[in-house]
Amino acid sequence: MTLEQDLIVIGAGPAGISAAITASQHGLKVTLIDEAPIAGGQIYRATPQEWTPNTNGSPDQDLDDGNSLRDSLSKSNITHLTNHVVWAVAPGFEVRAVSDSKEIKLTAKKLIVCSGVTERILPFPGWTTPGVIGLAASTNLLKSQQILPSREPVIAGSGPLLYAVANAIIEAGGKPVAIADVGSLFDWVVSLPKLFAAPALLIRGLIWRARIFKARITVLHRHHVARVYGDDKVESIELMPIDANGTPLPKKKNIKIKSTSLIVGHGLIPSLEITRLLKAKHVFRAERGGWIPELDAFQRTSVSGLYVAGDCGGISGAKTAALSGTIAGLQASFDSGMITEKIFQDLYAPTESKRNKAERFGKRMGKLMSIRSGLLEGLTPETIVCRCEDITYGQIMDAVNAGAADCNEVKAWTRGGMGPCQGRTCGETIAEIVTRQVGDRDKAGFFTARVPLRPCTIDALAPVCSYDDIWNSDVAKVATAILPAENTEYKNSKK
Ligand SMILES: Cc1cc2nc3c(=O)[nH]c(=O)nc-3n(C[C@H](O)[C@H](O)[C@H](O)COP(=O)(O)OP(=O)(O)OC[C@H]3O[C@@H](n4cnc5c(N)ncnc54)[C@H](O)[C@@H]3O)c2cc1C
């Protein structure tokens, strides 16, 4: 099935919904695609429709904001494809998605990519032990399934999600044993002036810290996980003091804590499979999450007709995501001739000013989550780095020492990054390891994007056909015609 549209928007988070609504309001025929069953993206992830969200009687701002976006979406003319995974995108643009073992093809002159982020978890010995959970992933359990990821976990890593998750666990009746923050208290204090750009979010963060303090939970700043103990389940976690770059400080004492689970995450990285596949220009900005597409002030990429909005254009949070989505929707409408320059300017100017303000807060949060290369100093040769293909740190170092000079060479030599996740989990770690050898992330590069962007079944992609269909196909006719005359076995088999 092929659906022809004016505009395709990939990702129904705050950025994608805002982009789609804006463009649809200006008359574009829009399809919004997302793999999730309900719109909202990561921050506004909702419980299944038939559930009553349990907010413990207290107001839930994310739920309210998400419901308001979903409400506007349901009142629009947008075609919203839920449960559709985009597995391939081609220039021009052609988007292919699968759902329930069926494939759909969409075409449009304009494409807005709002695919959000992936969480970054840097490996350490024992990180693949059952009971180690991603920090951002645990927000999914809490929000969409209303499940406590663990009652008494150790929470470790960097950025605001550390405190958001600890707070959500306390609210749901659990009590984290300890929080190990890679950042120092000073990092947070110097961030305060920028955080005043979003007072409501700042107050929310301060309430989380107060609640954690009241629950008497130990917060260890400048600490990272040294090792997780346990074979088929987590038994205890060893934390180590680190410096500002994340490098272990061996002269200071490590702390061992008994717990059956560790919730860990080291920030977020933009999901760029689609913009890479379409060969848009990318630049490396550590404080925005790492590699990001090069964008102008109107969310346009280097590829004509291709726009990016939200966190996949650089980490900046939900408020900025929604505003950048509105700008991308406006620009796509203008480029399609649906609005005049005057209307565009009148609508763009106030939105841009709000986006710039929201970005001050978001960018600071992005900086608190940026990668610290010293965090990889605790790896042992046996530590698994690519968990899809079971490739260890030792194997990657062997490749690097033998001359592999960028991420793709390491991938080709070791299979690291070649599994079903296509390097979404190990790509950052491999890039940092290569960077130590070659000097900078530009030289280390990034994994070339390949289809399928997400795992999908052959069943969904291949049409149902019989041998007769194959024999009667154009390809078979050409093959038969060019086969050498003596290849009678093949020609006879056709008869
Ligand atoms: C797991 C996770 C949990 C998070 N939880 C929080 C939180 O609790 N609080 C907070 O402030 N921030 C959270 N964040 C950060 C948050 O994502 C952003 O600040 C904000 O949601 C960005 O909005 P966005 O519209 O840019 O992207 P998102 O909200 O991430 O939306 C992107 C959407 O694109 C879809 N998508 C991506 N690729 C494909 C594909 N190939 N096919 C189909 N659909 C696709 C995804 O399903 C997703 O719905 C979380 C991030 C992650 C990764």
The ligand as an ORCA input file, in Angstrom:
! r2SCAN-3c Opt
* xyz 0 1
  C      13.579      6.114     27.356
  C      13.501      7.606     27.590
  C      12.747      8.117     28.629
  C      12.697      9.492     28.865
  N      11.966      9.951     29.919
  C      11.943     11.273     30.186
  C      11.238     11.779     31.319
  O      10.636     11.021     32.064
  N      11.267     13.126     31.554
  C      11.952     13.994     30.717
  O      11.970     15.201     30.959
  N      12.605     13.549     29.638
  C      12.625     12.217     29.358
  N      13.334     11.757     28.289
  C      13.903     12.757     27.392
  C      12.787     13.118     26.403
  O      12.824     12.157     25.366
  C      12.855     14.450     25.718
  O      13.208     15.522     26.482
  C      11.572     14.825     24.944
  O      10.588     13.847     25.024
  C      11.970     15.046     23.520
  O      10.854     15.097     22.692
  P      10.974     14.678     21.159
  O       9.653     14.947     20.565
  O      12.160     15.292     20.561
  O      11.267     13.113     21.171
  P      10.526     11.895     21.877
  O       9.575     12.322     22.893
  O      11.611     10.978     22.280
  O       9.712     11.238     20.670
  C      10.340     10.558     19.618
  C       9.374      9.540     19.079
  O       9.905      9.002     17.876
  C       9.539      7.645     17.794
  N      10.480      6.973     16.893
  C      11.838      7.068     16.853
  N      12.326      6.306     15.866
  C      11.265      5.705     15.266
  C      11.137      4.778     14.183
  N      12.193      4.315     13.508
  N       9.897      4.368     13.845
  C       8.778      4.834     14.492
  N       8.846      5.703     15.533
  C      10.080      6.134     15.906
  C       9.633      7.157     19.237
  O       8.790      6.034     19.438
  C       9.150      8.371     20.020
  O       7.781      8.284     20.349
  C      13.402     10.377     28.032
  C      14.177      9.858     26.978
  C      14.229      8.481     26.758
  C      15.073      7.931     25.636
*
